[in-house]
Amino acid sequence: MTTEADRALIALLRENARMSIVELARKLGVSRTTAQSRLERLERRGIIEGYSVRLSPDYEQELVKAHVLVTAVPKHAASVEAALRRMPAVRTLHSVSGNFDMIVIVESPSIRDLDLVIDNIGALDGVERTASSIILSTRIDR
């Protein structure tokens, strides 16, 4: 179970995973030692598994992103997931309920490249059908 203090630390790290311990402690209103021990505890417990890169808005704006809704043959779902995992353009994969089995978020440097990615997803063994929507803008990203 995480505490309110843990969730505050996680929120700060989501904003900037490279924030120094001194800065984290200052923003949390705790000592550097307390901030360090909370961070280490979250890492030990596996709540924080790693740190990632956040790309600049200028770079992000150059990428074309889409949601690809996928219906997979049930016995092939694991192999479809494995194939999607190997595709560098795939940023996120959600398993969902409803008319589709998966929502795949992809990004590419151009519409032409995005078209190829979507075609490649549709051609995977075990994929019955896809539907895609290009993301025009992101209004909230936490």
N, CA, C and O atoms as CSV, one atom per row, in Angstrom:
chain,resi,resn,atom,element,x,y,z
A,1,MET,N,N,0.848,-1.174,0.000
A,1,MET,CA,C,0.000,0.000,0.000
A,1,MET,C,C,0.900,1.245,0.000
A,1,MET,O,O,1.904,1.302,0.709
A,2,THR,N,N,0.520,2.221,-0.799
A,2,THR,CA,C,1.293,3.466,-0.839
A,2,THR,C,C,0.624,4.516,0.034
A,2,THR,O,O,-0.593,4.524,0.219
A,3,THR,N,N,1.451,5.391,0.559
A,3,THR,CA,C,0.948,6.483,1.386
A,3,THR,C,C,0.731,7.717,0.524
A,3,THR,O,O,1.111,7.746,-0.647
A,4,GLU,N,N,0.124,8.721,1.110
A,4,GLU,CA,C,-0.056,9.998,0.403
A,4,GLU,C,C,1.302,10.587,0.045
A,4,GLU,O,O,1.468,11.155,-1.035
A,5,ALA,N,N,2.277,10.456,0.947
A,5,ALA,CA,C,3.632,10.955,0.688
A,5,ALA,C,C,4.274,10.212,-0.488
A,5,ALA,O,O,4.956,10.823,-1.310
A,6,ASP,N,N,4.055,8.896,-0.568
A,6,ASP,CA,C,4.573,8.114,-1.693
A,6,ASP,C,C,3.952,8.588,-2.999
A,6,ASP,O,O,4.647,8.749,-4.002
A,7,ARG,N,N,2.636,8.813,-2.982
A,7,ARG,CA,C,1.948,9.257,-4.202
A,7,ARG,C,C,2.419,10.639,-4.626
A,7,ARG,O,O,2.496,10.922,-5.822
A,8,ALA,N,N,2.736,11.508,-3.664
A,8,ALA,CA,C,3.270,12.839,-3.990
A,8,ALA,C,C,4.642,12.706,-4.646
A,8,ALA,O,O,4.942,13.410,-5.611
A,9,LEU,N,N,5.470,11.811,-4.127
A,9,LEU,CA,C,6.795,11.573,-4.708
A,9,LEU,C,C,6.665,11.021,-6.128
A,9,LEU,O,O,7.375,11.456,-7.035
A,10,ILE,N,N,5.770,10.077,-6.313
A,10,ILE,CA,C,5.545,9.503,-7.646
A,10,ILE,C,C,5.063,10.576,-8.620
A,10,ILE,O,O,5.495,10.600,-9.772
A,11,ALA,N,N,4.180,11.458,-8.173
A,11,ALA,CA,C,3.672,12.534,-9.044
A,11,ALA,C,C,4.810,13.455,-9.485
A,11,ALA,O,O,4.869,13.862,-10.645
A,12,LEU,N,N,5.706,13.780,-8.564
A,12,LEU,CA,C,6.852,14.627,-8.920
A,12,LEU,C,C,7.756,13.924,-9.926
A,12,LEU,O,O,8.238,14.550,-10.870
A,13,LEU,N,N,7.986,12.646,-9.732
A,13,LEU,CA,C,8.829,11.896,-10.658
A,13,LEU,C,C,8.177,11.759,-12.029
A,13,LEU,O,O,8.873,11.707,-13.043
A,14,ARG,N,N,6.855,11.700,-12.067
A,14,ARG,CA,C,6.170,11.664,-13.365
A,14,ARG,C,C,6.371,12.965,-14.126
A,14,ARG,O,O,6.456,12.966,-15.354
A,15,GLU,N,N,6.448,14.071,-13.396
A,15,GLU,CA,C,6.703,15.359,-14.037
A,15,GLU,C,C,8.126,15.427,-14.566
A,15,GLU,O,O,8.367,15.923,-15.667
A,16,ASN,N,N,9.085,14.917,-13.760
A,16,ASN,CA,C,10.491,14.984,-14.146
A,16,ASN,C,C,11.243,13.879,-13.418
A,16,ASN,O,O,11.623,14.041,-12.259
A,17,ALA,N,N,11.458,12.755,-14.098
A,17,ALA,CA,C,12.115,11.597,-13.486
A,17,ALA,C,C,13.580,11.854,-13.162
A,17,ALA,O,O,14.198,11.073,-12.438
A,18,ARG,N,N,14.145,12.941,-13.690
A,18,ARG,CA,C,15.550,13.261,-13.422
A,18,ARG,C,C,15.718,14.284,-12.306
A,18,ARG,O,O,16.826,14.760,-12.058
A,19,MET,N,N,14.634,14.621,-11.642
A,19,MET,CA,C,14.702,15.595,-10.553
A,19,MET,C,C,15.634,15.059,-9.464
A,19,MET,O,O,15.554,13.889,-9.090
A,20,SER,N,N,16.502,15.909,-8.968
A,20,SER,CA,C,17.458,15.485,-7.941
A,20,SER,C,C,16.741,15.209,-6.622
A,20,SER,O,O,15.630,15.684,-6.387
A,21,ILE,N,N,17.405,14.428,-5.770
A,21,ILE,CA,C,16.860,14.126,-4.444
A,21,ILE,C,C,16.666,15.422,-3.659
A,21,ILE,O,O,15.669,15.572,-2.952
A,22,VAL,N,N,17.598,16.350,-3.776
A,22,VAL,CA,C,17.494,17.623,-3.060
A,22,VAL,C,C,16.234,18.371,-3.503
A,22,VAL,O,O,15.499,18.897,-2.668
A,23,GLU,N,N,15.990,18.420,-4.798
A,23,GLU,CA,C,14.801,19.097,-5.330
A,23,GLU,C,C,13.520,18.375,-4.903
A,23,GLU,O,O,12.542,19.010,-4.509
A,24,LEU,N,N,13.537,17.039,-4.986
A,24,LEU,CA,C,12.371,16.267,-4.546
A,24,LEU,C,C,12.073,16.547,-3.077
A,24,LEU,O,O,10.922,16.782,-2.707
A,25,ALA,N,N,13.105,16.522,-2.245
A,25,ALA,CA,C,12.926,16.768,-0.808
A,25,ALA,C,C,12.353,18.158,-0.565
A,25,ALA,O,O,11.454,18.332,0.256
A,26,ARG,N,N,12.879,19.144,-1.285
A,26,ARG,CA,C,12.397,20.516,-1.119
A,26,ARG,C,C,10.926,20.623,-1.488
A,26,ARG,O,O,10.146,21.239,-0.760
A,27,LYS,N,N,10.539,20.029,-2.614
A,27,LYS,CA,C,9.144,20.113,-3.053
A,27,LYS,C,C,8.203,19.325,-2.145
A,27,LYS,O,O,7.031,19.674,-2.006
A,28,LEU,N,N,8.714,18.272,-1.533
A,28,LEU,CA,C,7.894,17.468,-0.619
A,28,LEU,C,C,7.883,18.026,0.799
A,28,LEU,O,O,7.043,17.647,1.616
A,29,GLY,N,N,8.821,18.929,1.087
A,29,GLY,CA,C,8.915,19.499,2.427
A,29,GLY,C,C,9.482,18.529,3.447
A,29,GLY,O,O,9.095,18.546,4.616
A,30,VAL,N,N,10.409,17.675,2.995
A,30,VAL,CA,C,11.042,16.699,3.884
A,30,VAL,C,C,12.560,16.800,3.726
A,30,VAL,O,O,13.057,17.508,2.850
A,31,SER,N,N,13.277,16.094,4.570
A,31,SER,CA,C,14.738,16.090,4.464
A,31,SER,C,C,15.174,15.267,3.254
A,31,SER,O,O,14.418,14.451,2.727
A,32,ARG,N,N,16.411,15.505,2.832
A,32,ARG,CA,C,16.968,14.756,1.711
A,32,ARG,C,C,17.001,13.263,2.052
A,32,ARG,O,O,16.702,12.422,1.203
A,33,THR,N,N,17.360,12.943,3.280
A,33,THR,CA,C,17.435,11.550,3.719
A,33,THR,C,C,16.066,10.879,3.663
A,33,THR,O,O,15.953,9.728,3.241
A,34,THR,N,N,15.031,11.591,4.085
A,34,THR,CA,C,13.670,11.042,4.048
A,34,THR,C,C,13.240,10.791,2.607
A,34,THR,O,O,12.687,9.736,2.295
A,35,ALA,N,N,13.494,11.759,1.730
A,35,ALA,CA,C,13.120,11.597,0.315
A,35,ALA,C,C,13.874,10.416,-0.291
A,35,ALA,O,O,13.287,9.621,-1.025
A,36,GLN,N,N,15.155,10.294,0.006
A,36,GLN,CA,C,15.969,9.193,-0.523
A,36,GLN,C,C,15.448,7.849,-0.029
A,36,GLN,O,O,15.347,6.902,-0.810
A,37,SER,N,N,15.119,7.754,1.247
A,37,SER,CA,C,14.647,6.472,1.787
A,37,SER,C,C,13.278,6.105,1.216
A,37,SER,O,O,13.019,4.929,0.958
A,38,ARG,N,N,12.397,7.089,1.014
A,38,ARG,CA,C,11.095,6.801,0.390
A,38,ARG,C,C,11.285,6.288,-1.031
A,38,ARG,O,O,10.645,5.322,-1.445
A,39,LEU,N,N,12.169,6.944,-1.770
A,39,LEU,CA,C,12.439,6.543,-3.150
A,39,LEU,C,C,13.000,5.124,-3.188
A,39,LEU,O,O,12.545,4.298,-3.979
A,40,GLU,N,N,13.970,4.843,-2.350
A,40,GLU,CA,C,14.567,3.501,-2.312
A,40,GLU,C,C,13.535,2.442,-1.917
A,40,GLU,O,O,13.547,1.337,-2.459
A,41,ARG,N,N,12.639,2.772,-0.973
A,41,ARG,CA,C,11.603,1.835,-0.562
A,41,ARG,C,C,10.652,1.535,-1.724
A,41,ARG,O,O,10.278,0.382,-1.937
A,42,LEU,N,N,10.262,2.565,-2.470
A,42,LEU,CA,C,9.378,2.369,-3.628
A,42,LEU,C,C,10.066,1.514,-4.695
A,42,LEU,O,O,9.421,0.690,-5.344
A,43,GLU,N,N,11.366,1.707,-4.874
A,43,GLU,CA,C,12.113,0.890,-5.832
A,43,GLU,C,C,12.204,-0.557,-5.346
A,43,GLU,O,O,11.975,-1.479,-6.128
A,44,ARG,N,N,12.533,-0.770,-4.077
A,44,ARG,CA,C,12.639,-2.127,-3.510
A,44,ARG,C,C,11.324,-2.885,-3.620
A,44,ARG,O,O,11.304,-4.079,-3.923
A,45,ARG,N,N,10.225,-2.176,-3.371
A,45,ARG,CA,C,8.902,-2.804,-3.421
A,45,ARG,C,C,8.431,-3.042,-4.856
A,45,ARG,O,O,7.394,-3.671,-5.066
A,46,GLY,N,N,9.169,-2.553,-5.830
A,46,GLY,CA,C,8.801,-2.744,-7.229
A,46,GLY,C,C,7.744,-1.785,-7.721
A,46,GLY,O,O,7.236,-1.937,-8.832
A,47,ILE,N,N,7.402,-0.792,-6.907
A,47,ILE,CA,C,6.420,0.203,-7.340
A,47,ILE,C,C,7.045,1.087,-8.415
A,47,ILE,O,O,6.405,1.412,-9.415
A,48,ILE,N,N,8.307,1.474,-8.196
A,48,ILE,CA,C,9.071,2.175,-9.228
A,48,ILE,C,C,10.013,1.150,-9.826
A,48,ILE,O,O,10.911,0.646,-9.152
A,49,GLU,N,N,9.800,0.842,-11.108
A,49,GLU,CA,C,10.621,-0.158,-11.789
A,49,GLU,C,C,11.742,0.464,-12.597
A,49,GLU,O,O,12.712,-0.214,-12.939
A,50,GLY,N,N,11.621,1.740,-12.905
A,50,GLY,CA,C,12.642,2.386,-13.712
A,50,GLY,C,C,12.228,3.812,-14.022
A,50,GLY,O,O,11.196,4.300,-13.560
A,51,TYR,N,N,13.049,4.452,-14.803
A,51,TYR,CA,C,12.839,5.850,-15.163
A,51,TYR,C,C,12.893,5.945,-16.677
A,51,TYR,O,O,13.612,5.184,-17.325
A,52,SER,N,N,12.141,6.870,-17.238
A,52,SER,CA,C,12.053,6.924,-18.689
A,52,SER,C,C,12.365,8.314,-19.224
A,52,SER,O,O,12.549,9.275,-18.478
A,53,VAL,N,N,12.416,8.374,-20.531
A,53,VAL,CA,C,12.696,9.621,-21.224
A,53,VAL,C,C,11.377,10.306,-21.558
A,53,VAL,O,O,10.437,9.660,-22.021
A,54,ARG,N,N,11.310,11.579,-21.329
A,54,ARG,CA,C,10.156,12.376,-21.748
A,54,ARG,C,C,10.647,13.260,-22.886
A,54,ARG,O,O,11.583,14.041,-22.711
A,55,LEU,N,N,10.027,13.142,-24.035
A,55,LEU,CA,C,10.461,13.858,-25.231
A,55,LEU,C,C,9.920,15.285,-25.234
A,55,LEU,O,O,8.872,15.574,-24.656
A,56,SER,N,N,10.655,16.157,-25.892
A,56,SER,CA,C,10.247,17.560,-25.961
A,56,SER,C,C,8.967,17.697,-26.783
A,56,SER,O,O,8.721,16.909,-27.696
A,57,PRO,N,N,8.159,18.697,-26.455
A,57,PRO,CA,C,6.932,18.924,-27.242
A,57,PRO,C,C,7.231,19.161,-28.724
A,57,PRO,O,O,6.446,18.756,-29.582
A,58,ASP,N,N,8.342,19.805,-29.031
A,58,ASP,CA,C,8.695,20.035,-30.443
A,58,ASP,C,C,8.909,18.717,-31.178
A,58,ASP,O,O,8.427,18.537,-32.296
A,59,TYR,N,N,9.635,17.797,-30.545
A,59,TYR,CA,C,9.862,16.495,-31.162
A,59,TYR,C,C,8.555,15.713,-31.258
A,59,TYR,O,O,8.252,15.119,-32.292
A,60,GLU,N,N,7.784,15.718,-30.173
A,60,GLU,CA,C,6.511,15.003,-30.138
A,60,GLU,C,C,5.565,15.479,-31.231
A,60,GLU,O,O,4.843,14.674,-31.819
A,61,GLN,N,N,5.562,16.785,-31.511
A,61,GLN,CA,C,4.663,17.335,-32.527
A,61,GLN,C,C,4.990,16.822,-33.916
A,61,GLN,O,O,4.125,16.793,-34.791
A,62,GLU,N,N,6.230,16.421,-34.121
A,62,GLU,CA,C,6.638,15.913,-35.428
A,62,GLU,C,C,6.159,14.484,-35.670
A,62,GLU,O,O,6.124,14.030,-36.814
A,63,LEU,N,N,5.794,13.778,-34.613
A,63,LEU,CA,C,5.361,12.392,-34.751
A,63,LEU,C,C,3.870,12.318,-35.055
A,63,LEU,O,O,3.080,13.125,-34.566
A,64,VAL,N,N,3.506,11.348,-35.861
A,64,VAL,CA,C,2.101,11.079,-36.161
A,64,VAL,C,C,1.712,9.883,-35.302
A,64,VAL,O,O,2.352,8.833,-35.351
A,65,LYS,N,N,0.651,10.056,-34.513
A,65,LYS,CA,C,0.224,9.000,-33.592
A,65,LYS,C,C,-1.178,8.543,-33.945
A,65,LYS,O,O,-1.976,9.295,-34.505
A,66,ALA,N,N,-1.461,7.286,-33.601
A,66,ALA,CA,C,-2.796,6.744,-33.869
A,66,ALA,C,C,-3.151,5.699,-32.827
A,66,ALA,O,O,-2.285,5.069,-32.221
A,67,HIS,N,N,-4.456,5.535,-32.638
A,67,HIS,CA,C,-5.004,4.411,-31.879
A,67,HIS,C,C,-5.393,3.375,-32.915
A,67,HIS,O,O,-6.076,3.690,-33.888
A,68,VAL,N,N,-4.964,2.147,-32.712
A,68,VAL,CA,C,-5.358,1.059,-33.594
A,68,VAL,C,C,-6.128,0.060,-32.740
A,68,VAL,O,O,-5.577,-0.544,-31.820
A,69,LEU,N,N,-7.404,-0.106,-33.057
A,69,LEU,CA,C,-8.250,-1.071,-32.361
A,69,LEU,C,C,-8.089,-2.412,-33.049
A,69,LEU,O,O,-8.199,-2.500,-34.272
A,70,VAL,N,N,-7.830,-3.455,-32.279
A,70,VAL,CA,C,-7.517,-4.766,-32.843
A,70,VAL,C,C,-8.464,-5.826,-32.282
A,70,VAL,O,O,-8.684,-5.910,-31.074
A,71,THR,N,N,-9.018,-6.633,-33.190
A,71,THR,CA,C,-9.730,-7.837,-32.794
A,71,THR,C,C,-8.834,-9.007,-33.165
A,71,THR,O,O,-8.426,-9.158,-34.317
A,72,ALA,N,N,-8.532,-9.839,-32.162
A,72,ALA,CA,C,-7.638,-10.970,-32.376
A,72,ALA,C,C,-8.397,-12.279,-32.183
A,72,ALA,O,O,-9.347,-12.361,-31.404
A,73,VAL,N,N,-7.955,-13.294,-32.910
A,73,VAL,CA,C,-8.472,-14.643,-32.686
A,73,VAL,C,C,-8.027,-15.026,-31.274
A,73,VAL,O,O,-6.837,-14.954,-30.970
A,74,PRO,N,N,-8.964,-15.432,-30.401
A,74,PRO,CA,C,-8.602,-15.670,-28.997
A,74,PRO,C,C,-7.375,-16.552,-28.775
A,74,PRO,O,O,-6.547,-16.242,-27.918
A,75,LYS,N,N,-7.241,-17.639,-29.523
A,75,LYS,CA,C,-6.097,-18.522,-29.299
A,75,LYS,C,C,-4.784,-17.931,-29.824
A,75,LYS,O,O,-3.712,-18.471,-29.553
A,76,HIS,N,N,-4.862,-16.829,-30.569
A,76,HIS,CA,C,-3.656,-16.189,-31.097
A,76,HIS,C,C,-3.313,-14.882,-30.378
A,76,HIS,O,O,-2.350,-14.209,-30.747
A,77,ALA,N,N,-4.085,-14.523,-29.367
A,77,ALA,CA,C,-3.874,-13.233,-28.689
A,77,ALA,C,C,-2.454,-13.085,-28.151
A,77,ALA,O,O,-1.863,-12.012,-28.274
A,78,ALA,N,N,-1.901,-14.127,-27.565
A,78,ALA,CA,C,-0.546,-14.045,-27.008
A,78,ALA,C,C,0.498,-13.823,-28.106
A,78,ALA,O,O,1.443,-13.057,-27.918
A,79,SER,N,N,0.328,-14.488,-29.248
A,79,SER,CA,C,1.303,-14.305,-30.335
A,79,SER,C,C,1.145,-12.928,-30.983
A,79,SER,O,O,2.131,-12.340,-31.427
A,80,VAL,N,N,-0.076,-12.413,-31.041
A,80,VAL,CA,C,-0.289,-11.047,-31.548
A,80,VAL,C,C,0.404,-10.057,-30.618
A,80,VAL,O,O,1.089,-9.143,-31.078
A,81,GLU,N,N,0.226,-10.239,-29.310
A,81,GLU,CA,C,0.888,-9.359,-28.342
A,81,GLU,C,C,2.402,-9.430,-28.491
A,81,GLU,O,O,3.072,-8.398,-28.462
A,82,ALA,N,N,2.941,-10.612,-28.648
A,82,ALA,CA,C,4.396,-10.771,-28.803
A,82,ALA,C,C,4.892,-10.052,-30.057
A,82,ALA,O,O,5.940,-9.408,-30.031
A,83,ALA,N,N,4.141,-10.161,-31.153
A,83,ALA,CA,C,4.532,-9.489,-32.397
A,83,ALA,C,C,4.462,-7.972,-32.241
A,83,ALA,O,O,5.338,-7.256,-32.726
A,84,LEU,N,N,3.423,-7.481,-31.565
A,84,LEU,CA,C,3.291,-6.039,-31.337
A,84,LEU,C,C,4.427,-5.524,-30.458
A,84,LEU,O,O,4.920,-4.416,-30.666
A,85,ARG,N,N,4.839,-6.318,-29.485
A,85,ARG,CA,C,5.927,-5.943,-28.582
A,85,ARG,C,C,7.239,-5.721,-29.352
A,85,ARG,O,O,8.072,-4.909,-28.949
A,86,ARG,N,N,7.409,-6.443,-30.450
A,86,ARG,CA,C,8.636,-6.324,-31.253
A,86,ARG,C,C,8.612,-5.143,-32.229
A,86,ARG,O,O,9.632,-4.826,-32.841
A,87,MET,N,N,7.470,-4.500,-32.374
A,87,MET,CA,C,7.362,-3.388,-33.331
A,87,MET,C,C,7.735,-2.078,-32.637
A,87,MET,O,O,7.044,-1.658,-31.709
A,88,PRO,N,N,8.819,-1.424,-33.072
A,88,PRO,CA,C,9.261,-0.193,-32.406
A,88,PRO,C,C,8.232,0.933,-32.428
A,88,PRO,O,O,8.239,1.784,-31.539
A,89,ALA,N,N,7.364,0.956,-33.408
A,89,ALA,CA,C,6.366,2.026,-33.509
A,89,ALA,C,C,5.269,1.887,-32.456
A,89,ALA,O,O,4.554,2.850,-32.181
A,90,VAL,N,N,5.128,0.705,-31.868
A,90,VAL,CA,C,4.098,0.476,-30.849
A,90,VAL,C,C,4.580,1.074,-29.534
A,90,VAL,O,O,5.599,0.651,-28.988
A,91,ARG,N,N,3.846,2.058,-29.030
A,91,ARG,CA,C,4.211,2.721,-27.779
A,91,ARG,C,C,3.476,2.127,-26.591
A,91,ARG,O,O,4.047,1.995,-25.508
A,92,THR,N,N,2.200,1.765,-26.787
A,92,THR,CA,C,1.378,1.259,-25.691
A,92,THR,C,C,0.424,0.206,-26.232
A,92,THR,O,O,-0.066,0.313,-27.356
A,93,LEU,N,N,0.167,-0.807,-25.422
A,93,LEU,CA,C,-0.808,-1.825,-25.781
A,93,LEU,C,C,-1.733,-2.027,-24.589
A,93,LEU,O,O,-1.290,-2.338,-23.484
A,94,HIS,N,N,-3.025,-1.846,-24.835
A,94,HIS,CA,C,-4.040,-2.045,-23.802
A,94,HIS,C,C,-4.901,-3.243,-24.195
A,94,HIS,O,O,-5.299,-3.376,-25.352
A,95,SER,N,N,-5.183,-4.105,-23.233
A,95,SER,CA,C,-6.179,-5.153,-23.405
A,95,SER,C,C,-7.492,-4.557,-22.904
A,95,SER,O,O,-7.552,-4.021,-21.797
A,96,VAL,N,N,-8.542,-4.651,-23.719
A,96,VAL,CA,C,-9.794,-3.978,-23.363
A,96,VAL,C,C,-10.995,-4.901,-23.555
A,96,VAL,O,O,-10.913,-5.930,-24.226
A,97,SER,N,N,-12.098,-4.505,-22.953
A,97,SER,CA,C,-13.357,-5.216,-23.164
A,97,SER,C,C,-14.136,-4.478,-24.247
A,97,SER,O,O,-13.840,-3.324,-24.559
A,98,GLY,N,N,-15.117,-5.140,-24.807
A,98,GLY,CA,C,-15.948,-4.480,-25.814
A,98,GLY,C,C,-15.808,-5.140,-27.169
A,98,GLY,O,O,-15.515,-6.331,-27.264
A,99,ASN,N,N,-16.021,-4.358,-28.219
A,99,ASN,CA,C,-16.006,-4.887,-29.584
A,99,ASN,C,C,-14.613,-5.253,-30.076
A,99,ASN,O,O,-14.476,-6.043,-31.010
A,100,PHE,N,N,-13.580,-4.692,-29.461
A,100,PHE,CA,C,-12.199,-4.978,-29.833
A,100,PHE,C,C,-11.487,-5.566,-28.626
A,100,PHE,O,O,-11.932,-5.398,-27.491
A,101,ASP,N,N,-10.391,-6.248,-28.873
A,101,ASP,CA,C,-9.635,-6.901,-27.806
A,101,ASP,C,C,-8.473,-6.050,-27.299
A,101,ASP,O,O,-8.076,-6.153,-26.138
A,102,MET,N,N,-7.937,-5.217,-28.174
A,102,MET,CA,C,-6.751,-4.436,-27.839
A,102,MET,C,C,-6.850,-3.030,-28.406
A,102,MET,O,O,-7.466,-2.805,-29.448
A,103,ILE,N,N,-6.240,-2.096,-27.708
A,103,ILE,CA,C,-6.002,-0.760,-28.253
A,103,ILE,C,C,-4.491,-0.600,-28.291
A,103,ILE,O,O,-3.814,-0.690,-27.267
A,104,VAL,N,N,-3.981,-0.363,-29.484
A,104,VAL,CA,C,-2.548,-0.195,-29.688
A,104,VAL,C,C,-2.306,1.273,-30.026
A,104,VAL,O,O,-2.924,1.814,-30.943
A,105,ILE,N,N,-1.412,1.909,-29.288
A,105,ILE,CA,C,-1.046,3.290,-29.600
A,105,ILE,C,C,0.298,3.243,-30.311
A,105,ILE,O,O,1.289,2.745,-29.777
A,106,VAL,N,N,0.307,3.771,-31.523
A,106,VAL,CA,C,1.515,3.744,-32.347
A,106,VAL,C,C,1.933,5.167,-32.696
A,106,VAL,O,O,1.124,6.095,-32.677
A,107,GLU,N,N,3.224,5.315,-33.016
A,107,GLU,CA,C,3.708,6.614,-33.483
A,107,GLU,C,C,4.751,6.394,-34.565
A,107,GLU,O,O,5.527,5.439,-34.523
A,108,SER,N,N,4.751,7.304,-35.542
A,108,SER,CA,C,5.650,7.225,-36.682
A,108,SER,C,C,6.046,8.631,-37.109
A,108,SER,O,O,5.372,9.603,-36.768
A,109,PRO,N,N,7.140,8.736,-37.855
A,109,PRO,CA,C,7.573,10.065,-38.280
A,109,PRO,C,C,6.751,10.664,-39.414
A,109,PRO,O,O,6.863,11.860,-39.680
A,110,SER,N,N,5.924,9.860,-40.094
A,110,SER,CA,C,5.134,10.388,-41.212
A,110,SER,C,C,3.851,9.574,-41.387
A,110,SER,O,O,3.717,8.474,-40.850
A,111,ILE,N,N,2.929,10.131,-42.137
A,111,ILE,CA,C,1.685,9.427,-42.458
A,111,ILE,C,C,2.003,8.158,-43.245
A,111,ILE,O,O,1.406,7.111,-42.995
A,112,ARG,N,N,2.922,8.240,-44.176
A,112,ARG,CA,C,3.285,7.065,-44.975
A,112,ARG,C,C,3.816,5.943,-44.076
A,112,ARG,O,O,3.427,4.785,-44.230
A,113,ASP,N,N,4.707,6.290,-43.137
A,113,ASP,CA,C,5.224,5.288,-42.212
A,113,ASP,C,C,4.115,4.741,-41.315
A,113,ASP,O,O,4.077,3.543,-41.032
A,114,LEU,N,N,3.217,5.612,-40.871
A,114,LEU,CA,C,2.097,5.182,-40.035
A,114,LEU,C,C,1.208,4.202,-40.802
A,114,LEU,O,O,0.753,3.203,-40.245
A,115,ASP,N,N,0.967,4.490,-42.065
A,115,ASP,CA,C,0.163,3.607,-42.912
A,115,ASP,C,C,0.786,2.216,-42.977
A,115,ASP,O,O,0.073,1.214,-42.911
A,116,LEU,N,N,2.110,2.145,-43.105
A,116,LEU,CA,C,2.799,0.850,-43.143
A,116,LEU,C,C,2.675,0.116,-41.810
A,116,LEU,O,O,2.471,-1.098,-41.785
A,117,VAL,N,N,2.796,0.845,-40.711
A,117,VAL,CA,C,2.664,0.235,-39.387
A,117,VAL,C,C,1.271,-0.368,-39.226
A,117,VAL,O,O,1.127,-1.505,-38.776
A,118,ILE,N,N,0.250,0.401,-39.598
A,118,ILE,CA,C,-1.127,-0.084,-39.466
A,118,ILE,C,C,-1.358,-1.299,-40.366
A,118,ILE,O,O,-2.023,-2.253,-39.965
A,119,ASP,N,N,-0.809,-1.262,-41.585
A,119,ASP,CA,C,-0.922,-2.421,-42.479
A,119,ASP,C,C,-0.231,-3.642,-41.874
A,119,ASP,O,O,-0.755,-4.753,-41.942
A,120,ASN,N,N,0.943,-3.434,-41.286
A,120,ASN,CA,C,1.684,-4.543,-40.675
A,120,ASN,C,C,0.917,-5.143,-39.495
A,120,ASN,O,O,0.926,-6.359,-39.299
A,121,ILE,N,N,0.261,-4.299,-38.719
A,121,ILE,CA,C,-0.548,-4.807,-37.597
A,121,ILE,C,C,-1.706,-5.642,-38.137
A,121,ILE,O,O,-1.978,-6.733,-37.638
A,122,GLY,N,N,-2.383,-5.124,-39.156
A,122,GLY,CA,C,-3.513,-5.852,-39.741
A,122,GLY,C,C,-3.114,-7.170,-40.385
A,122,GLY,O,O,-3.935,-8.081,-40.485
A,123,ALA,N,N,-1.857,-7.285,-40.827
A,123,ALA,CA,C,-1.386,-8.499,-41.496
A,123,ALA,C,C,-0.861,-9.557,-40.525
A,123,ALA,O,O,-0.517,-10.660,-40.949
A,124,LEU,N,N,-0.795,-9.243,-39.238
A,124,LEU,CA,C,-0.285,-10.213,-38.266
A,124,LEU,C,C,-1.191,-11.438,-38.203
A,124,LEU,O,O,-2.415,-11.320,-38.241
A,125,ASP,N,N,-0.573,-12.620,-38.105
A,125,ASP,CA,C,-1.342,-13.848,-37.904
A,125,ASP,C,C,-2.146,-13.715,-36.618
A,125,ASP,O,O,-1.596,-13.371,-35.571
A,126,GLY,N,N,-3.418,-13.982,-36.693
A,126,GLY,CA,C,-4.270,-13.908,-35.522
A,126,GLY,C,C,-5.062,-12.622,-35.409
A,126,GLY,O,O,-5.948,-12.524,-34.560
A,127,VAL,N,N,-4.769,-11.630,-36.241
A,127,VAL,CA,C,-5.541,-10.385,-36.228
A,127,VAL,C,C,-6.693,-10.539,-37.210
A,127,VAL,O,O,-6.484,-10.758,-38.403
A,128,GLU,N,N,-7.912,-10.422,-36.691
A,128,GLU,CA,C,-9.100,-10.545,-37.537
A,128,GLU,C,C,-9.441,-9.244,-38.231
A,128,GLU,O,O,-9.760,-9.225,-39.419
A,129,ARG,N,N,-9.370,-8.138,-37.467
A,129,ARG,CA,C,-9.693,-6.835,-38.054
A,129,ARG,C,C,-9.093,-5.732,-37.204
A,129,ARG,O,O,-8.766,-5.924,-36.033
A,130,THR,N,N,-8.958,-4.564,-37.833
A,130,THR,CA,C,-8.461,-3.380,-37.138
A,130,THR,C,C,-9.299,-2.173,-37.536
A,130,THR,O,O,-9.960,-2.172,-38.574
A,131,ALA,N,N,-9.259,-1.169,-36.710
A,131,ALA,CA,C,-9.828,0.145,-37.022
A,131,ALA,C,C,-8.869,1.143,-36.394
A,131,ALA,O,O,-8.405,0.944,-35.271
A,132,SER,N,N,-8.576,2.201,-37.108
A,132,SER,CA,C,-7.594,3.139,-36.573
A,132,SER,C,C,-8.102,4.569,-36.624
A,132,SER,O,O,-8.940,4.930,-37.451
A,133,SER,N,N,-7.569,5.368,-35.716
A,133,SER,CA,C,-7.871,6.800,-35.658
A,133,SER,C,C,-6.571,7.543,-35.401
A,133,SER,O,O,-5.843,7.231,-34.459
A,134,ILE,N,N,-6.285,8.518,-36.238
A,134,ILE,CA,C,-5.106,9.349,-36.036
A,134,ILE,C,C,-5.389,10.340,-34.912
A,134,ILE,O,O,-6.457,10.948,-34.858
A,135,ILE,N,N,-4.427,10.491,-34.028
A,135,ILE,CA,C,-4.562,11.430,-32.928
A,135,ILE,C,C,-4.196,12.819,-33.439
A,135,ILE,O,O,-3.078,13.038,-33.906
A,136,LEU,N,N,-5.123,13.743,-33.352
A,136,LEU,CA,C,-4.884,15.107,-33.833
A,136,LEU,C,C,-4.163,15.955,-32.785
A,136,LEU,O,O,-3.271,16.732,-33.125
A,137,SER,N,N,-4.539,15.813,-31.528
A,137,SER,CA,C,-3.867,16.546,-30.450
A,137,SER,C,C,-4.099,15.812,-29.137
A,137,SER,O,O,-5.038,15.026,-29.005
A,138,THR,N,N,-3.244,16.077,-28.186
A,138,THR,CA,C,-3.371,15.513,-26.849
A,138,THR,C,C,-3.689,16.667,-25.909
A,138,THR,O,O,-2.895,17.598,-25.776
A,139,ARG,N,N,-4.825,16.609,-25.269
A,139,ARG,CA,C,-5.272,17.710,-24.399
A,139,ARG,C,C,-4.815,17.537,-22.960
A,139,ARG,O,O,-4.551,18.523,-22.272
A,140,ILE,N,N,-4.719,16.283,-22.494
A,140,ILE,CA,C,-4.239,15.996,-21.145
A,140,ILE,C,C,-3.288,14.816,-21.230
A,140,ILE,O,O,-3.623,13.797,-21.834
A,141,ASP,N,N,-2.108,14.936,-20.635
A,141,ASP,CA,C,-1.137,13.846,-20.596
A,141,ASP,C,C,-0.431,13.917,-19.253
A,141,ASP,O,O,0.454,14.751,-19.068
A,142,ARG,N,N,-0.797,13.076,-18.334
A,142,ARG,CA,C,-0.240,13.136,-16.979
A,142,ARG,C,C,0.819,12.124,-16.777
A,142,ARG,O,O,1.393,12.039,-15.691
